[in-house]
Amino acid sequence: MEALVWLLIPLTAALGVSVWAWYVSRPHPIDVWTDVDRYDRLRASLGRGVGVGKSQTP
């Protein structure tokens, strides 16, 4: 039974390395901040229209 317990250590290590290798090989977003900047520019451009408190005179 002791031998089986000692086999759990390499098995656990191999499983951890497999999960780590899978995570590293996944494609990750290049730059999250470009999406945030793009969203901010879109929100600012849509916010330039007629809104609450703005006069509607042509």
Residue pairs with C-beta under 8 A, 6 or more apart in sequence:
29 35
50 56
